[in-house]
Amino acid sequence: MRPNLIFSITFTLLIYSFFVNSCSDLSRLTRAERQEIAIHSFQKGLKTKNDGNNDKAIQYFKKAIEADSTFVDAYSEIGEILILRGDYRNVESILSSIPITVRRDAEIYYLTGSAQFYQKKMNDAVVNLEKSIQIAPYHWKASWMLAQLYFQLENYKHASDYLERLLEDSLSAGNEKIVALSQKVNAILHIHNPRNSFENELLKNLSQSNTVTRGQFAHSMVIEFRELSDGATTATRFLDVSDDNPMIDFYKRSVIMGALETLPDGKFYPEYVMKRRNIAYYLYRFLREKTPNHRFEKEMVLSDVDKNDFQFDAIITICRQGIMSLTADGQFRPNEPISGLELMQSITAVKNLLETR
């Protein structure tokens, strides 16, 4: 063996040994040296995990993270082990310590959402599992978790959507649990919603749309909060929508339940494309009316909404409640349109919030 090669191997082993005995001296090493230590620790962790010693494997993965805090795969391995152990609280704690700049990993969001699901933190679980799907649309484990989550929340339409997506995959289609839950969900939809072919088609189109109109918002709110929309719908009139319009009942009921209003000129404007600030305002107003004694927290920073904006309180409250989300750099994008899928997720979050009070 060449002397230079012997020196290189010896030097690497010395660095690793030095790291194991004194992690506090990592700051003295170069970034490349720390990464080398992190990779070596991670590989040792994988081997130890495969040998069945999960406790020791976790220690190796933690050493990898100490050497390189951006080592996302090491976080994932720890999360998987702790999920299997049922240590869901620690999963949340450890994964939440990942730096924001590198957190955008589908598996991390999936593991975080799973831990929250098992702790019955449904609102938080929805947010993280949906983010996992946004990053990796074919993440079947996240889709399966969301299908079960929405089924437990009795949101059978959303559960059905994810189950259909899973059954399109040849491997998932043979999974007995997925097939059984799909059959159960479809049976419930058929029994409890005989008109589901019309309404489901509208919701399906909405979920695939990049924009949301006032008419679509009205329809979605009435579907989710139908019990709040009972009233004398014949007394409601709109100057721009005739009574023979197939959607008129949804528009009227949305006003009765307090989700929308007739505008000052007596019109409804069903085709108006709503901005994110509009959605935040109406959901805030609806939530405040249904929970008048609830104290809304406002400790949050919005980098693109001025505090003097008349919709500031609405926007920050809706974000604070986890109903709508900010970008990684704290932007709300108030004047951009909201997608149909994000609207459906936001309405579901409102419904879940009301059901827990």
C-alpha angles and dihedrals in degrees: 000000000000116000092235091053092048090051092049094052093044092049092051092050091048091052091049092047090048090051094050092052097043120018089172089075094060089103089069092061127084120249090253091053092049091050090051090053091047093052092047092050091047093052090048088051093053092050092047091048091051088051089058099251101123096165092058091041090057090054091053091048090050090052089053089054092047088055094043118016090193094061095120095176090061091054089049093052092051090047093052093051093048092046090056089050092050092241092139098155092058091048089059093045096050098042093047088062092066111115112260091234093064102028094097095104123126094219093052092052090046094052092045091049091047092053090050092047092055089048090052092245089141099167093052092043092054092053095051097040091049089050089053089054092047090056096040110020092188096052094130096186091058091046091051092048091050091049090055092043095052090045090056089049088051090239091137095169093061091042090053092050093055093043091052089051090051094047091055087068113083094220096047091044089068093053108111094207093053093047092047094050091046091054091048093049094047091050091052092048091051095048100042099036112038089169092054095116091069098037095042091052090054092048092047091053090047093051089056096046126101092208137044127214127206088252092055091046090052091050094049094048093049091048092053098038101030092141089063095053101069113125147098098311092173089069091063117086134180122196092214101043122063122218091245092062107118090227097047094102091056092049093050094046092049089059093046092052092048097246094118139002141218106262121239093265091057095252132121101204097208093180096054110122107230124223124222090255090056092053092047091050096049095044090048092050092046093048093046091052093051094045105033095162095050116112110223117214117224106183100130139106122232112190096195104037119077117226089232092058107116090228094048095104091048094049097045093045094051090049092045090054091052092244094121127017140225128225118256091267094052100262122145097188092218097184097047122097118256120235121241092242093052090049092052090049091049093050090049089052090052091050092049090048092053092047092056093057 
